[in-house]
């Protein structure tokens, strides 16, 4: 069995793969993680005159979230990880996907007649408008705030892909 940390991270990515599958998207990953991207999501068709719009994401999962004033205060990014998402210079838009899950792994999935529920929710955040940290230290943390309204659903995931077309062309 996986240790707690790896199990939590794997479940977070698998949760997102299930959501993307339900949305009819292609999920991709790179053979080597050198730029802080865990997964990519691509539309298999054309949208707005463009073929196969995509986004790239860094996935973080946590089991002890506490909302403060309508936001999650997440301090699980190092300054280097923050920089891999911050700023407007990426050809493929990048997001932080934050998966909130129960502290007990036996509660990750709940079963009832005719249904399986994956617990709890995922959230998204763009750091495009943030300035990268000058001289980032991979040991220092950079807190980000994620609005509770940024719930990742089929509709919001598709909207993030549609936003890749804004301003293109």
KAVENFEN-V503280 format. One record per helix or strand. SS is the DSSP state (~ for helix, > for strand). FROM is the first residue (numbers start at 1). TO is the last residue. If there is no record, write none. Layout:
# KAVENFEN-V503280
ss=SS from=FROM to=TO
ss=SS from=FROM to=TO
This chain:
# KAVENFEN-V503280
ss=~ from=4 to=23
ss=> from=25 to=28
ss=> from=39 to=43
ss=> from=46 to=47
ss=> from=50 to=51
ss=> from=54 to=62
ss=> from=67 to=68
ss=> from=71 to=74
ss=> from=78 to=78
ss=~ from=79 to=83
ss=> from=94 to=100
ss=~ from=105 to=107
ss=> from=109 to=112
ss=> from=115 to=118
ss=> from=122 to=126
ss=> from=141 to=141
ss=> from=144 to=147
ss=> from=151 to=151
ss=~ from=154 to=165
